[in-house]
Amino acid sequence: MLASSNICVAGILAKDGNVLLVYRAPWLRFFPKAWDLFGGHVNDGESLEDALRREATEELGIKVLDCVWLEQIADPIEPATIHVYAVRVWEGEPTNMAPEEHTEVRWFNAPELPESEALDAYRPLLMAYLS
């Protein structure tokens, strides 16, 4: 499917007060070598939740069973809108299934959240969600 150039999804995957972040590969065009939430563009004809589920499977190897929409934010780089979801229930253990996009996945608690331009737009939402 073709991706819609202006609609994206991002997922907050939290467990035991920690959030899972992905480390963007150094060869990526936007925010290389930066910690970020998982997610990506919505394909034409795809719902936001279906896009989130697809991205979770493609990037982390998990199946999203329950998620809730949290907020819509403006993409800081592209003329796009990012719909942020909290993944409440999932199946599987998150692992890096997209080494062409990410070099690492790791759990962080709120005080450990790394400085990252890619996370700046989400930081207030992450802090509120983790508190």
RAJO-V254929 format. One record per residue. N is the residue number from 1. D_CENTER is the distance of its C-alpha to the mean C-alpha in Angstrom with 2 decimals. Layout:
[[N & D_CENTER] [N & D_CENTER]]
//
This chain:
[[1 & 19.97] [2 & 19.61] [3 & 16.48] [4 & 17.03] [5 & 16.82] [6 & 15.99] [7 & 13.49] [8 & 9.71] [9 & 7.06] [10 & 3.68] [11 & 3.96] [12 & 6.12] [13 & 8.05] [14 & 11.32] [15 & 14.71] [16 & 17.98] [17 & 16.80] [18 & 14.15] [19 & 10.37] [20 & 8.66] [21 & 7.40] [22 & 7.75] [23 & 10.73] [24 & 10.99] [25 & 14.34] [26 & 17.37] [27 & 18.31] [28 & 15.37] [29 & 16.65] [30 & 14.13] [31 & 13.26] [32 & 14.80] [33 & 15.10] [34 & 12.45] [35 & 9.97] [36 & 6.42] [37 & 3.00] [38 & 2.37] [39 & 3.87] [40 & 7.30] [41 & 10.71] [42 & 12.59] [43 & 15.74] [44 & 19.12] [45 & 20.34] [46 & 17.09] [47 & 16.14] [48 & 12.84] [49 & 12.65] [50 & 13.84] [51 & 11.21] [52 & 8.45] [53 & 10.94] [54 & 11.64] [55 & 8.30] [56 & 8.21] [57 & 11.80] [58 & 11.74] [59 & 9.27] [60 & 10.04] [61 & 13.27] [62 & 12.87] [63 & 14.18] [64 & 12.72] [65 & 15.98] [66 & 15.26] [67 & 12.66] [68 & 13.52] [69 & 12.71] [70 & 12.68] [71 & 12.95] [72 & 13.11] [73 & 12.93] [74 & 14.41] [75 & 12.69] [76 & 14.60] [77 & 15.52] [78 & 15.91] [79 & 17.77] [80 & 14.85] [81 & 13.44] [82 & 9.84] [83 & 9.88] [84 & 7.86] [85 & 8.49] [86 & 9.55] [87 & 10.05] [88 & 13.68] [89 & 15.16] [90 & 14.27] [91 & 16.62] [92 & 16.63] [93 & 15.72] [94 & 12.34] [95 & 13.42] [96 & 12.68] [97 & 13.61] [98 & 12.77] [99 & 15.02] [100 & 15.57] [101 & 12.10] [102 & 11.50] [103 & 14.49] [104 & 13.30] [105 & 11.09] [106 & 12.47] [107 & 12.84] [108 & 13.80] [109 & 15.90] [110 & 16.20] [111 & 19.11] [112 & 17.53] [113 & 14.37] [114 & 14.94] [115 & 16.03] [116 & 13.65] [117 & 13.95] [118 & 10.33] [119 & 9.77] [120 & 12.97] [121 & 11.99] [122 & 9.85] [123 & 12.44] [124 & 14.91] [125 & 12.66] [126 & 11.40] [127 & 15.09] [128 & 16.36] [129 & 14.19] [130 & 15.23] [131 & 18.82]]
//
